[in-house]
Amino acid sequence: MDKSEHRTIVRFLTLNDYSANEIHKRMVEVYNESAPEFLTVRKWMAEFKRGCSSVEDDDPPERVPKIEDTEE
């Protein structure tokens, strides 16, 4: 199961007023070792409560190429 599927579950249960402890416990019961860590569940919950609705990873920030000093 990928992150977006886990986040979908966390989002759904958050919207249904489950606590982080309840969500994590249920996910561990079903997914065992592949369940997200408790702190990850808590972080995602906070994002959803702030109004975030996306379950996808944000695109990483674009890297600015390093300009090397070519002074001689």
N, CA, C and O atoms as CSV, one atom per row, in Angstrom:
chain,resi,resn,atom,element,x,y,z
A,1,MET,N,N,0.852,-1.172,0.000
A,1,MET,CA,C,0.000,0.000,0.000
A,1,MET,C,C,0.900,1.238,0.000
A,1,MET,O,O,1.882,1.293,0.741
A,2,ASP,N,N,0.572,2.213,-0.815
A,2,ASP,CA,C,1.423,3.401,-0.887
A,2,ASP,C,C,0.923,4.507,0.047
A,2,ASP,O,O,-0.150,4.411,0.642
A,3,LYS,N,N,1.740,5.559,0.151
A,3,LYS,CA,C,1.450,6.651,1.080
A,3,LYS,C,C,0.094,7.290,0.834
A,3,LYS,O,O,-0.625,7.604,1.783
A,4,SER,N,N,-0.263,7.485,-0.433
A,4,SER,CA,C,-1.531,8.166,-0.714
A,4,SER,C,C,-2.722,7.339,-0.225
A,4,SER,O,O,-3.732,7.894,0.206
A,5,GLU,N,N,-2.601,6.025,-0.293
A,5,GLU,CA,C,-3.684,5.177,0.221
A,5,GLU,C,C,-3.755,5.268,1.745
A,5,GLU,O,O,-4.847,5.341,2.308
A,6,HIS,N,N,-2.608,5.263,2.411
A,6,HIS,CA,C,-2.595,5.430,3.864
A,6,HIS,C,C,-3.185,6.786,4.247
A,6,HIS,O,O,-3.984,6.882,5.178
A,7,ARG,N,N,-2.786,7.828,3.526
A,7,ARG,CA,C,-3.299,9.167,3.828
A,7,ARG,C,C,-4.795,9.263,3.618
A,7,ARG,O,O,-5.483,9.972,4.353
A,8,THR,N,N,-5.306,8.555,2.620
A,8,THR,CA,C,-6.750,8.548,2.380
A,8,THR,C,C,-7.470,7.984,3.596
A,8,THR,O,O,-8.491,8.523,4.024
A,9,ILE,N,N,-6.946,6.916,4.144
A,9,ILE,CA,C,-7.544,6.305,5.338
A,9,ILE,C,C,-7.474,7.268,6.516
A,9,ILE,O,O,-8.458,7.450,7.233
A,10,VAL,N,N,-6.309,7.884,6.717
A,10,VAL,CA,C,-6.145,8.829,7.824
A,10,VAL,C,C,-7.099,10.005,7.648
A,10,VAL,O,O,-7.722,10.453,8.610
A,11,ARG,N,N,-7.212,10.501,6.425
A,11,ARG,CA,C,-8.122,11.633,6.168
A,11,ARG,C,C,-9.562,11.253,6.487
A,11,ARG,O,O,-10.270,11.999,7.163
A,12,PHE,N,N,-9.990,10.110,6.007
A,12,PHE,CA,C,-11.368,9.653,6.249
A,12,PHE,C,C,-11.646,9.523,7.747
A,12,PHE,O,O,-12.661,10.015,8.240
A,13,LEU,N,N,-10.745,8.861,8.464
A,13,LEU,CA,C,-10.957,8.662,9.893
A,13,LEU,C,C,-10.836,9.968,10.676
A,13,LEU,O,O,-11.511,10.145,11.690
A,14,THR,N,N,-9.983,10.883,10.214
A,14,THR,CA,C,-9.886,12.200,10.848
A,14,THR,C,C,-11.200,12.948,10.700
A,14,THR,O,O,-11.688,13.554,11.654
A,15,LEU,N,N,-11.770,12.906,9.503
A,15,LEU,CA,C,-13.053,13.577,9.264
A,15,LEU,C,C,-14.178,12.963,10.082
A,15,LEU,O,O,-15.213,13.593,10.297
A,16,ASN,N,N,-13.973,11.728,10.538
A,16,ASN,CA,C,-14.973,11.053,11.368
A,16,ASN,C,C,-14.614,11.121,12.846
A,16,ASN,O,O,-15.110,10.332,13.650
A,17,ASP,N,N,-13.747,12.073,13.198
A,17,ASP,CA,C,-13.385,12.388,14.593
A,17,ASP,C,C,-12.687,11.271,15.359
A,17,ASP,O,O,-12.837,11.164,16.576
A,18,TYR,N,N,-11.929,10.441,14.654
A,18,TYR,CA,C,-11.102,9.456,15.350
A,18,TYR,C,C,-9.847,10.162,15.860
A,18,TYR,O,O,-9.380,11.123,15.250
A,19,SER,N,N,-9.313,9.691,16.961
A,19,SER,CA,C,-8.068,10.254,17.491
A,19,SER,C,C,-6.882,9.628,16.752
A,19,SER,O,O,-7.019,8.606,16.081
A,20,ALA,N,N,-5.724,10.261,16.892
A,20,ALA,CA,C,-4.506,9.721,16.275
A,20,ALA,C,C,-4.210,8.327,16.816
A,20,ALA,O,O,-3.802,7.438,16.068
A,21,ASN,N,N,-4.418,8.139,18.118
A,21,ASN,CA,C,-4.185,6.817,18.713
A,21,ASN,C,C,-5.101,5.762,18.102
A,21,ASN,O,O,-4.665,4.656,17.783
A,22,GLU,N,N,-6.378,6.114,17.942
A,22,GLU,CA,C,-7.332,5.155,17.367
A,22,GLU,C,C,-6.977,4.826,15.920
A,22,GLU,O,O,-7.014,3.665,15.510
A,23,ILE,N,N,-6.634,5.856,15.154
A,23,ILE,CA,C,-6.301,5.635,13.742
A,23,ILE,C,C,-5.060,4.746,13.627
A,23,ILE,O,O,-5.047,3.776,12.869
A,24,HIS,N,N,-4.033,5.087,14.379
A,24,HIS,CA,C,-2.799,4.306,14.299
A,24,HIS,C,C,-3.046,2.857,14.731
A,24,HIS,O,O,-2.571,1.924,14.083
A,25,LYS,N,N,-3.772,2.675,15.799
A,25,LYS,CA,C,-4.060,1.316,16.288
A,25,LYS,C,C,-4.788,0.501,15.229
A,25,LYS,O,O,-4.439,-0.655,14.990
A,26,ARG,N,N,-5.781,1.081,14.602
A,26,ARG,CA,C,-6.540,0.363,13.575
A,26,ARG,C,C,-5.674,0.029,12.368
A,26,ARG,O,O,-5.782,-1.056,11.796
A,27,MET,N,N,-4.812,0.975,11.985
A,27,MET,CA,C,-3.958,0.721,10.822
A,27,MET,C,C,-2.936,-0.374,11.115
A,27,MET,O,O,-2.642,-1.195,10.248
A,28,VAL,N,N,-2.396,-0.389,12.328
A,28,VAL,CA,C,-1.449,-1.447,12.701
A,28,VAL,C,C,-2.154,-2.799,12.724
A,28,VAL,O,O,-1.578,-3.804,12.307
A,29,GLU,N,N,-3.389,-2.834,13.206
A,29,GLU,CA,C,-4.146,-4.098,13.237
A,29,GLU,C,C,-4.328,-4.665,11.830
A,29,GLU,O,O,-4.277,-5.879,11.633
A,30,VAL,N,N,-4.540,-3.788,10.860
A,30,VAL,CA,C,-4.810,-4.238,9.498
A,30,VAL,C,C,-3.527,-4.404,8.674
A,30,VAL,O,O,-3.365,-5.397,7.964
A,31,TYR,N,N,-2.613,-3.423,8.773
A,31,TYR,CA,C,-1.449,-3.397,7.888
A,31,TYR,C,C,-0.146,-3.860,8.527
A,31,TYR,O,O,0.881,-3.949,7.854
A,32,ASN,N,N,-0.183,-4.151,9.812
A,32,ASN,CA,C,1.007,-4.612,10.529
A,32,ASN,C,C,2.199,-3.686,10.304
A,32,ASN,O,O,2.105,-2.482,10.539
A,33,GLU,N,N,3.327,-4.250,9.845
A,33,GLU,CA,C,4.557,-3.464,9.687
A,33,GLU,C,C,4.469,-2.403,8.606
A,33,GLU,O,O,5.256,-1.457,8.615
A,34,SER,N,N,3.538,-2.531,7.677
A,34,SER,CA,C,3.459,-1.536,6.603
A,34,SER,C,C,2.619,-0.315,6.998
A,34,SER,O,O,2.466,0.615,6.205
A,35,ALA,N,N,2.084,-0.316,8.202
A,35,ALA,CA,C,1.323,0.845,8.674
A,35,ALA,C,C,2.275,2.008,8.927
A,35,ALA,O,O,3.428,1.797,9.303
A,36,PRO,N,N,1.799,3.236,8.722
A,36,PRO,CA,C,2.667,4.380,9.010
A,36,PRO,C,C,2.928,4.500,10.508
A,36,PRO,O,O,2.152,4.009,11.329
A,37,GLU,N,N,4.026,5.157,10.847
A,37,GLU,CA,C,4.358,5.399,12.249
A,37,GLU,C,C,3.313,6.316,12.882
A,37,GLU,O,O,2.633,7.068,12.184
A,38,PHE,N,N,3.192,6.249,14.194
A,38,PHE,CA,C,2.230,7.080,14.911
A,38,PHE,C,C,2.464,8.566,14.636
A,38,PHE,O,O,1.510,9.303,14.388
A,39,LEU,N,N,3.724,9.015,14.677
A,39,LEU,CA,C,4.010,10.433,14.450
A,39,LEU,C,C,3.628,10.869,13.035
A,39,LEU,O,O,3.247,12.020,12.822
A,40,THR,N,N,3.727,9.970,12.086
A,40,THR,CA,C,3.312,10.265,10.714
A,40,THR,C,C,1.806,10.446,10.654
A,40,THR,O,O,1.314,11.374,10.011
A,41,VAL,N,N,1.077,9.570,11.314
A,41,VAL,CA,C,-0.388,9.689,11.369
A,41,VAL,C,C,-0.767,11.027,11.994
A,41,VAL,O,O,-1.644,11.729,11.489
A,42,ARG,N,N,-0.113,11.373,13.079
A,42,ARG,CA,C,-0.414,12.630,13.771
A,42,ARG,C,C,-0.108,13.840,12.884
A,42,ARG,O,O,-0.868,14.809,12.872
A,43,LYS,N,N,1.000,13.785,12.143
A,43,LYS,CA,C,1.363,14.876,11.229
A,43,LYS,C,C,0.316,15.028,10.126
A,43,LYS,O,O,-0.124,16.139,9.832
A,44,TRP,N,N,-0.081,13.914,9.520
A,44,TRP,CA,C,-1.086,13.975,8.461
A,44,TRP,C,C,-2.409,14.499,8.997
A,44,TRP,O,O,-3.080,15.291,8.335
A,45,MET,N,N,-2.786,14.060,10.193
A,45,MET,CA,C,-4.031,14.551,10.796
A,45,MET,C,C,-4.000,16.065,10.945
A,45,MET,O,O,-4.977,16.745,10.628
A,46,ALA,N,N,-2.891,16.589,11.422
A,46,ALA,CA,C,-2.760,18.040,11.609
A,46,ALA,C,C,-2.928,18.757,10.270
A,46,ALA,O,O,-3.581,19.798,10.203
A,47,GLU,N,N,-2.347,18.211,9.213
A,47,GLU,CA,C,-2.485,18.822,7.889
A,47,GLU,C,C,-3.940,18.827,7.441
A,47,GLU,O,O,-4.432,19.831,6.926
A,48,PHE,N,N,-4.626,17.709,7.637
A,48,PHE,CA,C,-6.029,17.630,7.226
A,48,PHE,C,C,-6.902,18.570,8.050
A,48,PHE,O,O,-7.836,19.171,7.519
A,49,LYS,N,N,-6.612,18.699,9.324
A,49,LYS,CA,C,-7.384,19.603,10.175
A,49,LYS,C,C,-7.154,21.069,9.807
A,49,LYS,O,O,-8.023,21.909,10.038
A,50,ARG,N,N,-5.978,21.380,9.230
A,50,ARG,CA,C,-5.686,22.741,8.769
A,50,ARG,C,C,-6.347,23.033,7.430
A,50,ARG,O,O,-6.278,24.159,6.937
A,51,GLY,N,N,-6.985,22.031,6.840
A,51,GLY,CA,C,-7.694,22.257,5.589
A,51,GLY,C,C,-7.087,21.618,4.365
A,51,GLY,O,O,-7.662,21.695,3.280
A,52,CYS,N,N,-5.941,20.990,4.514
A,52,CYS,CA,C,-5.335,20.291,3.385
A,52,CYS,C,C,-6.242,19.124,3.000
A,52,CYS,O,O,-6.720,18.388,3.864
A,53,SER,N,N,-6.474,18.962,1.705
A,53,SER,CA,C,-7.317,17.839,1.292
A,53,SER,C,C,-6.585,16.867,0.372
A,53,SER,O,O,-7.118,15.814,0.024
A,54,SER,N,N,-5.367,17.222,-0.018
A,54,SER,CA,C,-4.602,16.362,-0.910
A,54,SER,C,C,-3.989,15.192,-0.143
A,54,SER,O,O,-3.475,15.352,0.964
A,55,VAL,N,N,-4.057,14.031,-0.750
A,55,VAL,CA,C,-3.434,12.849,-0.151
A,55,VAL,C,C,-2.160,12.471,-0.904
A,55,VAL,O,O,-1.519,11.467,-0.592
A,56,GLU,N,N,-1.803,13.279,-1.893
A,56,GLU,CA,C,-0.601,13.034,-2.688
A,56,GLU,C,C,0.586,13.763,-2.076
A,56,GLU,O,O,0.419,14.745,-1.352
A,57,ASP,N,N,1.796,13.271,-2.374
A,57,ASP,CA,C,3.012,13.955,-1.958
A,57,ASP,C,C,3.103,15.283,-2.691
A,57,ASP,O,O,2.760,15.382,-3.869
A,58,ASP,N,N,3.570,16.300,-1.981
A,58,ASP,CA,C,3.849,17.568,-2.648
A,58,ASP,C,C,5.050,17.369,-3.541
A,58,ASP,O,O,5.931,16.559,-3.251
A,59,ASP,N,N,5.080,18.123,-4.642
A,59,ASP,CA,C,6.259,18.078,-5.499
A,59,ASP,C,C,7.434,18.657,-4.728
A,59,ASP,O,O,7.280,19.653,-4.021
A,60,PRO,N,N,8.587,18.055,-4.853
A,60,PRO,CA,C,9.752,18.602,-4.157
A,60,PRO,C,C,10.084,19.984,-4.725
A,60,PRO,O,O,9.848,20.248,-5.904
A,61,PRO,N,N,10.629,20.856,-3.887
A,61,PRO,CA,C,10.978,22.180,-4.401
A,61,PRO,C,C,12.028,22.064,-5.495
A,61,PRO,O,O,12.906,21.201,-5.457
A,62,GLU,N,N,11.914,22.959,-6.470
A,62,GLU,CA,C,12.887,22.912,-7.558
A,62,GLU,C,C,14.246,23.313,-7.032
A,62,GLU,O,O,14.375,24.254,-6.248
A,63,ARG,N,N,15.247,22.592,-7.470
A,63,ARG,CA,C,16.602,22.889,-7.044
A,63,ARG,C,C,17.205,23.906,-8.003
A,63,ARG,O,O,17.085,23.790,-9.223
A,64,VAL,N,N,17.835,24.870,-7.436
A,64,VAL,CA,C,18.541,25.861,-8.246
A,64,VAL,C,C,19.941,25.331,-8.487
A,64,VAL,O,O,20.650,24.981,-7.544
A,65,PRO,N,N,20.343,25.272,-9.758
A,65,PRO,CA,C,21.681,24.739,-10.018
A,65,PRO,C,C,22.744,25.620,-9.376
A,65,PRO,O,O,22.657,26.847,-9.379
A,66,LYS,N,N,23.724,24.966,-8.840
A,66,LYS,CA,C,24.828,25.673,-8.196
A,66,LYS,C,C,25.727,26.264,-9.276
A,66,LYS,O,O,26.140,25.579,-10.212
A,67,ILE,N,N,26.014,27.536,-9.122
A,67,ILE,CA,C,26.892,28.204,-10.065
A,67,ILE,C,C,28.288,28.196,-9.456
A,67,ILE,O,O,28.523,28.735,-8.374
A,68,GLU,N,N,29.193,27.575,-10.177
A,68,GLU,CA,C,30.545,27.472,-9.666
A,68,GLU,C,C,31.337,28.733,-9.991
A,68,GLU,O,O,31.183,29.331,-11.056
A,69,ASP,N,N,32.173,29.110,-9.064
A,69,ASP,CA,C,33.042,30.248,-9.268
A,69,ASP,C,C,34.192,29.825,-10.163
A,69,ASP,O,O,34.996,28.969,-9.794
A,70,THR,N,N,34.266,30.429,-11.342
A,70,THR,CA,C,35.301,30.027,-12.302
A,70,THR,C,C,36.366,31.102,-12.450
A,70,THR,O,O,37.077,31.152,-13.454
A,71,GLU,N,N,36.473,31.960,-11.444
A,71,GLU,CA,C,37.496,32.998,-11.489
A,71,GLU,C,C,38.874,32.374,-11.469
A,71,GLU,O,O,39.130,31.416,-10.740
A,72,GLU,N,N,39.761,32.931,-12.284
A,72,GLU,CA,C,41.128,32.402,-12.326
A,72,GLU,C,C,42.113,33.357,-11.751
A,72,GLU,O,O,43.308,33.062,-11.711
